[in-house]
Amino acid sequence: MLCLSFTLLLALVVGTGLGAAVPQDALKKSCSLSKYRFLVPHELKAVQKMKEHFEDTMLLSGRKCNTRLFHRKWSTPELSVPDRVMLVEAELDLAIAVLGLPAAPRLTELRQRPLAFLTQAREDLRGCVATEAPSHQPSGKLRHWLQRLQVAKETEAAGCLEASATLHLFQVLSDLRCAALREQCA
């Protein structure tokens, strides 16, 4: 009995000592995107429901847009892991901005869950950028796309950006999954 108590006490002391040896900030700032490797079905359903409702209302509005922002000559797996993370962060920034725009009450309600999910994913990605590649410079492919995104934000109508981002949310989620898979994304 005394041996068991001593063992527990020793484990507590050693565990506390090791915890003090590793700075707590280092533990908090680790990059883990593993939860985005396989997206939860209820999150996907919420995105699908919102997207379908948006498509229905967009068809009724007769809106015509030529934004081809998500049509790229390269695929996400062709990018380096840090480039993928930067790409998805920029895509999520756009998606979150347009999902936050004023909308009809039903669409606003349908946006809540996807918006919360995308916001959390963006925060997780920002943590990865800050810890893994704070000074990473994007490749030429990504830099060109980021420039196109910036031009589109400045020149396209808000409604067209909203349509482009909303209609391509599953591509954004696919890119998020690819970033989470890291080198395993093919």
DRENMARMAR-50800 format. One line per 3 residues: number of its first residue (from 1); for each residue x, y, z of N, C-alpha, C. Coordinates in nm, 2 decimals, decimal comma. Layout:
! residues N
NUM) X Y Z X Y Z X Y Z; ...
! end
This chain:
! residues 186
1) 0,08 -0,12 0,00 0,00 0,00 0,00 0,09 0,13 0,00; 0,19 0,12 0,08 0,28 0,23 0,09 0,36 0,25 -0,04; 0,39 0,14 -0,11 0,46 0,15 -0,24 0,37 0,21 -0,34
4) 0,24 0,18 -0,34 0,14 0,23 -0,44 0,13 0,38 -0,41; 0,12 0,43 -0,29 0,11 0,57 -0,26 0,23 0,65 -0,30; 0,35 0,59 -0,28 0,47 0,65 -0,32 0,48 0,66 -0,47
7) 0,43 0,56 -0,54 0,44 0,56 -0,69 0,34 0,67 -0,74; 0,23 0,68 -0,68 0,13 0,79 -0,73 0,19 0,93 -0,70; 0,25 0,94 -0,58 0,31 1,07 -0,55 0,43 1,10 -0,64
10) 0,51 1,00 -0,67 0,62 1,02 -0,76 0,57 1,06 -0,90; 0,47 0,99 -0,95 0,41 1,02 -1,08 0,36 1,17 -1,08; 0,30 1,21 -0,98 0,24 1,35 -0,97 0,36 1,45 -0,97
13) 0,46 1,43 -0,90 0,57 1,52 -0,89 0,64 1,53 -1,03; 0,67 1,41 -1,09 0,74 1,41 -1,21 0,65 1,47 -1,32; 0,52 1,44 -1,32 0,43 1,50 -1,42 0,43 1,65 -1,41
16) 0,42 1,70 -1,28 0,42 1,85 -1,26 0,55 1,91 -1,30; 0,66 1,84 -1,27 0,79 1,89 -1,31 0,81 1,90 -1,47; 0,76 1,80 -1,54 0,77 1,80 -1,68 0,68 1,90 -1,74
19) 0,56 1,92 -1,68 0,47 2,03 -1,73 0,53 2,16 -1,72; 0,61 2,18 -1,61 0,67 2,31 -1,59 0,79 2,33 -1,69; 0,85 2,22 -1,73 0,96 2,23 -1,83 0,92 2,26 -1,97
22) 0,79 2,23 -2,00 0,74 2,27 -2,13 0,65 2,39 -2,12; 0,69 2,50 -2,18 0,61 2,62 -2,17 0,46 2,59 -2,21; 0,37 2,64 -2,14 0,23 2,62 -2,17 0,19 2,69 -2,30
25) 0,25 2,80 -2,34 0,23 2,86 -2,47 0,26 2,77 -2,58; 0,36 2,69 -2,57 0,40 2,60 -2,68 0,30 2,49 -2,70; 0,24 2,45 -2,59 0,13 2,35 -2,60 0,01 2,41 -2,66
28) -0,03 2,53 -2,63 -0,15 2,59 -2,68 -0,13 2,62 -2,83; -0,01 2,65 -2,88 0,01 2,70 -3,01 0,04 2,59 -3,11; 0,02 2,47 -3,08 0,05 2,36 -3,17 -0,06 2,37 -3,28
31) -0,02 2,32 -3,40 -0,11 2,32 -3,51 -0,17 2,18 -3,53; -0,30 2,17 -3,52 -0,36 2,04 -3,54 -0,49 2,07 -3,62; -0,49 2,02 -3,74 -0,60 2,04 -3,83 -0,67 1,90 -3,85
34) -0,63 1,80 -3,77 -0,67 1,66 -3,80 -0,83 1,65 -3,79; -0,89 1,74 -3,72 -1,04 1,73 -3,71 -1,11 1,76 -3,84; -1,03 1,82 -3,94 -1,09 1,86 -4,07 -1,06 1,76 -4,18
37) -0,99 1,65 -4,14 -0,96 1,54 -4,24 -1,09 1,48 -4,29; -1,18 1,46 -4,19 -1,31 1,40 -4,23 -1,42 1,49 -4,16; -1,49 1,56 -4,24 -1,58 1,65 -4,19 -1,71 1,58 -4,14
40) -1,76 1,63 -4,03 -1,88 1,57 -3,97 -2,00 1,59 -4,06; -2,08 1,48 -4,08 -2,19 1,48 -4,17 -2,29 1,59 -4,14; -2,32 1,62 -4,01 -2,42 1,73 -3,98 -2,37 1,87 -4,03
43) -2,24 1,89 -4,02 -2,18 2,01 -4,07 -2,20 2,02 -4,23; -2,17 1,91 -4,29 -2,19 1,91 -4,44 -2,34 1,93 -4,48; -2,43 1,87 -4,40 -2,57 1,88 -4,43 -2,61 2,03 -4,41
46) -2,56 2,09 -4,31 -2,59 2,23 -4,29 -2,54 2,32 -4,40; -2,42 2,30 -4,45 -2,37 2,37 -4,56 -2,45 2,34 -4,69; -2,49 2,22 -4,71 -2,57 2,18 -4,83 -2,71 2,25 -4,82
49) -2,77 2,25 -4,71 -2,90 2,31 -4,70 -2,90 2,46 -4,72; -2,80 2,52 -4,67 -2,78 2,67 -4,69 -2,75 2,70 -4,84; -2,67 2,62 -4,90 -2,63 2,64 -5,04 -2,75 2,62 -5,13
52) -2,83 2,51 -5,10 -2,95 2,49 -5,19 -3,05 2,60 -5,17; -3,07 2,65 -5,05 -3,16 2,76 -5,03 -3,11 2,89 -5,11; -2,98 2,91 -5,10 -2,92 3,03 -5,17 -2,94 3,01 -5,32
55) -2,91 2,89 -5,37 -2,93 2,87 -5,52 -3,07 2,90 -5,56; -3,17 2,85 -5,48 -3,31 2,88 -5,51 -3,34 3,03 -5,52; -3,29 3,10 -5,42 -3,32 3,25 -5,41 -3,24 3,32 -5,52
58) -3,12 3,27 -5,55 -3,04 3,34 -5,65 -3,11 3,32 -5,79; -3,16 3,20 -5,82 -3,23 3,18 -5,95 -3,35 3,28 -5,96; -3,42 3,30 -5,85 -3,54 3,39 -5,86 -3,50 3,53 -5,87
61) -3,38 3,57 -5,83 -3,33 3,71 -5,84 -3,29 3,75 -5,98; -3,25 3,65 -6,06 -3,20 3,68 -6,19 -3,06 3,74 -6,19; -2,99 3,73 -6,09 -2,86 3,78 -6,08 -2,76 3,72 -6,18
64) -2,69 3,80 -6,25 -2,59 3,75 -6,35 -2,45 3,79 -6,30; -2,36 3,70 -6,28 -2,23 3,73 -6,23 -2,13 3,65 -6,32; -2,01 3,71 -6,34 -1,91 3,65 -6,42 -1,78 3,62 -6,34
67) -1,80 3,62 -6,20 -1,68 3,59 -6,12 -1,64 3,45 -6,13; -1,52 3,43 -6,17 -1,46 3,29 -6,19 -1,34 3,27 -6,10; -1,36 3,32 -5,98 -1,25 3,32 -5,88 -1,21 3,18 -5,84
70) -1,30 3,09 -5,84 -1,27 2,95 -5,79 -1,24 2,86 -5,91; -1,23 2,91 -6,03 -1,19 2,83 -6,15 -1,04 2,86 -6,16; -0,96 2,76 -6,13 -0,81 2,77 -6,13 -0,75 2,67 -6,23
73) -0,64 2,70 -6,28 -0,57 2,61 -6,37 -0,49 2,51 -6,30; -0,48 2,51 -6,17 -0,41 2,42 -6,08 -0,50 2,37 -5,97; -0,46 2,26 -5,92 -0,54 2,20 -5,81 -0,47 2,22 -5,68
76) -0,54 2,21 -5,57 -0,49 2,24 -5,44 -0,37 2,14 -5,40; -0,38 2,01 -5,43 -0,27 1,92 -5,40 -0,14 1,96 -5,46; -0,14 2,04 -5,57 -0,02 2,08 -5,64 0,06 2,18 -5,55
79) -0,01 2,24 -5,45 0,06 2,34 -5,37 0,13 2,28 -5,26; 0,23 2,35 -5,20 0,30 2,30 -5,08 0,20 2,31 -4,96; 0,23 2,24 -4,86 0,15 2,24 -4,74 0,12 2,39 -4,69
82) 0,23 2,47 -4,67 0,20 2,61 -4,62 0,12 2,69 -4,72; 0,13 2,66 -4,85 0,05 2,73 -4,95 -0,09 2,69 -4,94; -0,12 2,56 -4,91 -0,26 2,51 -4,90 -0,32 2,58 -4,78
85) -0,25 2,59 -4,67 -0,31 2,66 -4,55 -0,34 2,80 -4,58; -0,25 2,87 -4,65 -0,27 3,01 -4,69 -0,39 3,02 -4,78; -0,40 2,93 -4,88 -0,52 2,93 -4,97 -0,65 2,92 -4,90
88) -0,66 2,82 -4,81 -0,78 2,79 -4,74 -0,81 2,91 -4,65; -0,71 2,97 -4,58 -0,74 3,08 -4,50 -0,80 3,20 -4,58; -0,75 3,22 -4,70 -0,80 3,33 -4,78 -0,95 3,30 -4,83
91) -0,97 3,17 -4,87 -1,10 3,13 -4,91 -1,20 3,14 -4,79; -1,16 3,10 -4,67 -1,25 3,11 -4,56 -1,27 3,26 -4,52; -1,17 3,34 -4,53 -1,20 3,49 -4,51 -1,31 3,54 -4,60
94) -1,30 3,50 -4,73 -1,40 3,55 -4,82 -1,54 3,49 -4,79; -1,54 3,36 -4,76 -1,67 3,29 -4,73 -1,73 3,35 -4,60; -1,66 3,37 -4,50 -1,71 3,42 -4,38 -1,76 3,57 -4,40
97) -1,69 3,65 -4,48 -1,73 3,78 -4,50 -1,86 3,79 -4,57; -1,88 3,70 -4,67 -2,01 3,71 -4,75 -2,12 3,64 -4,67; -2,09 3,54 -4,59 -2,20 3,48 -4,51 -2,24 3,57 -4,40
100) -2,16 3,67 -4,37 -2,20 3,77 -4,27 -2,28 3,88 -4,32; -2,30 3,89 -4,45 -2,38 4,00 -4,51 -2,52 3,98 -4,47; -2,59 4,10 -4,47 -2,74 4,09 -4,44 -2,81 4,00 -4,55
103) -2,90 3,93 -4,50 -2,98 3,84 -4,59 -3,12 3,82 -4,54; -3,20 3,76 -4,62 -3,34 3,73 -4,57 -3,33 3,64 -4,45; -3,44 3,66 -4,36 -3,43 3,59 -4,23 -3,41 3,44 -4,24
106) -3,47 3,37 -4,34 -3,45 3,22 -4,35 -3,30 3,19 -4,39; -3,25 3,27 -4,48 -3,11 3,24 -4,52 -3,01 3,28 -4,40; -3,04 3,38 -4,33 -2,96 3,42 -4,21 -2,96 3,30 -4,11
109) -3,08 3,24 -4,09 -3,09 3,13 -4,00 -3,01 3,01 -4,05; -3,02 2,98 -4,18 -2,94 2,87 -4,24 -2,79 2,89 -4,24; -2,75 3,01 -4,23 -2,61 3,05 -4,24 -2,54 3,03 -4,10
112) -2,61 3,03 -3,99 -2,55 3,03 -3,86 -2,46 2,92 -3,83; -2,50 2,80 -3,86 -2,41 2,68 -3,83 -2,29 2,68 -3,92; -2,31 2,69 -4,06 -2,19 2,69 -4,14 -2,10 2,81 -4,11
115) -2,15 2,92 -4,07 -2,07 3,04 -4,04 -1,98 3,01 -3,91; -2,04 2,95 -3,81 -1,97 2,91 -3,69 -1,86 2,81 -3,72; -1,89 2,71 -3,80 -1,80 2,61 -3,84 -1,68 2,67 -3,92
118) -1,71 2,75 -4,02 -1,60 2,81 -4,10 -1,52 2,90 -4,02; -1,58 2,98 -3,93 -1,50 3,07 -3,84 -1,41 2,99 -3,75; -1,45 2,88 -3,70 -1,36 2,80 -3,61 -1,25 2,74 -3,70
121) -1,28 2,70 -3,82 -1,17 2,64 -3,91 -1,07 2,75 -3,94; -1,12 2,87 -3,97 -1,02 2,98 -4,00 -0,93 3,01 -3,88; -0,99 3,01 -3,76 -0,91 3,04 -3,64 -0,80 2,93 -3,62
124) -0,84 2,81 -3,65 -0,74 2,70 -3,64 -0,63 2,71 -3,75; -0,67 2,75 -3,86 -0,57 2,77 -3,97 -0,48 2,89 -3,94; -0,53 2,99 -3,88 -0,45 3,11 -3,84 -0,34 3,07 -3,74
127) -0,38 2,98 -3,65 -0,29 2,93 -3,55 -0,18 2,85 -3,62; -0,21 2,78 -3,72 -0,11 2,70 -3,80 -0,02 2,79 -3,87; -0,07 2,89 -3,93 0,02 2,99 -4,01 0,11 3,05 -3,91
130) 0,06 3,09 -3,79 0,14 3,16 -3,69 0,25 3,08 -3,64; 0,23 2,95 -3,62 0,32 2,86 -3,56 0,42 2,79 -3,66; 0,36 2,75 -3,77 0,44 2,67 -3,86 0,51 2,74 -3,97
133) 0,45 2,85 -4,02 0,51 2,92 -4,13 0,48 3,07 -4,13; 0,53 3,13 -4,02 0,50 3,28 -4,00 0,56 3,37 -4,11; 0,67 3,32 -4,17 0,73 3,41 -4,27 0,72 3,34 -4,41
136) 0,63 3,25 -4,43 0,62 3,18 -4,56 0,57 3,27 -4,67; 0,64 3,27 -4,78 0,60 3,35 -4,90 0,53 3,26 -4,99; 0,41 3,29 -5,04 0,34 3,21 -5,13 0,41 3,18 -5,26
139) 0,38 3,07 -5,32 0,44 3,04 -5,45 0,37 3,13 -5,56; 0,43 3,13 -5,67 0,38 3,21 -5,78 0,23 3,18 -5,81; 0,19 3,05 -5,82 0,05 3,02 -5,84 -0,04 3,08 -5,74
142) -0,01 3,06 -5,61 -0,09 3,11 -5,51 -0,09 3,26 -5,50; 0,03 3,32 -5,52 0,04 3,47 -5,52 -0,05 3,53 -5,63; -0,05 3,47 -5,74 -0,14 3,52 -5,85 -0,29 3,51 -5,82
145) -0,32 3,39 -5,75 -0,46 3,38 -5,72 -0,50 3,47 -5,60; -0,41 3,49 -5,51 -0,44 3,59 -5,40 -0,46 3,73 -5,46; -0,38 3,77 -5,56 -0,40 3,90 -5,62 -0,53 3,91 -5,69
148) -0,57 3,80 -5,76 -0,71 3,79 -5,83 -0,82 3,81 -5,72; -0,80 3,75 -5,61 -0,90 3,76 -5,50 -0,91 3,90 -5,45; -0,79 3,97 -5,44 -0,79 4,11 -5,39 -0,86 4,20 -5,49
151) -0,83 4,18 -5,62 -0,90 4,26 -5,72 -1,05 4,23 -5,72; -1,09 4,11 -5,71 -1,23 4,07 -5,71 -1,30 4,14 -5,59; -1,24 4,14 -5,48 -1,30 4,21 -5,36 -1,32 4,35 -5,38
154) -1,23 4,42 -5,46 -1,24 4,56 -5,48 -1,33 4,60 -5,60; -1,35 4,51 -5,69 -1,42 4,54 -5,82 -1,56 4,47 -5,83; -1,57 4,35 -5,78 -1,70 4,28 -5,80 -1,80 4,33 -5,70
157) -1,93 4,32 -5,75 -2,04 4,35 -5,66 -2,04 4,25 -5,54; -2,09 4,30 -5,43 -2,10 4,21 -5,31 -2,18 4,09 -5,34; -2,29 4,11 -5,41 -2,38 3,99 -5,44 -2,31 3,89 -5,53
160) -2,22 3,93 -5,62 -2,15 3,83 -5,70 -2,04 3,76 -5,62; -1,98 3,83 -5,53 -1,88 3,76 -5,44 -1,95 3,66 -5,35; -2,07 3,70 -5,30 -2,15 3,62 -5,22 -2,19 3,49 -5,30
163) -2,23 3,51 -5,42 -2,27 3,39 -5,50 -2,15 3,30 -5,53; -2,04 3,36 -5,56 -1,92 3,28 -5,59 -1,88 3,20 -5,47; -1,86 3,27 -5,36 -1,82 3,20 -5,24 -1,92 3,09 -5,19
166) -2,05 3,12 -5,20 -2,15 3,03 -5,15 -2,16 2,91 -5,24; -2,16 2,93 -5,37 -2,17 2,82 -5,46 -2,05 2,73 -5,46; -1,94 2,78 -5,41 -1,81 2,70 -5,41 -1,77 2,66 -5,27
169) -1,87 2,66 -5,18 -1,83 2,62 -5,04 -1,78 2,48 -5,03; -1,83 2,39 -5,11 -1,78 2,25 -5,10 -1,63 2,24 -5,15; -1,60 2,33 -5,25 -1,46 2,34 -5,29 -1,37 2,39 -5,18
172) -1,42 2,49 -5,11 -1,35 2,54 -4,99 -1,33 2,43 -4,89; -1,43 2,35 -4,86 -1,43 2,24 -4,76 -1,33 2,14 -4,81; -1,33 2,11 -4,94 -1,23 2,01 -5,00 -1,09 2,06 -4,98
175) -1,07 2,19 -5,00 -0,94 2,25 -4,98 -0,90 2,25 -4,84; -0,99 2,27 -4,75 -0,96 2,26 -4,60 -0,92 2,12 -4,57; -0,99 2,02 -4,62 -0,95 1,88 -4,60 -0,81 1,85 -4,65
178) -0,78 1,90 -4,77 -0,65 1,88 -4,82 -0,54 1,94 -4,74; -0,57 2,06 -4,68 -0,47 2,13 -4,59 -0,45 2,04 -4,47; -0,56 1,98 -4,42 -0,56 1,90 -4,30 -0,48 1,77 -4,32
181) -0,49 1,72 -4,44 -0,42 1,59 -4,48 -0,27 1,61 -4,50; -0,23 1,74 -4,51 -0,09 1,78 -4,53 -0,03 1,71 -4,64; 0,08 1,63 -4,62 0,15 1,57 -4,73 0,07 1,45 -4,79
184) -0,03 1,40 -4,72 -0,11 1,29 -4,77 -0,21 1,33 -4,87; -0,23 1,46 -4,89 -0,33 1,50 -4,99 -0,28 1,48 -5,13; -0,36 1,41 -5,21 -0,31 1,39 -5,35 -0,42 1,42 -5,45
! end
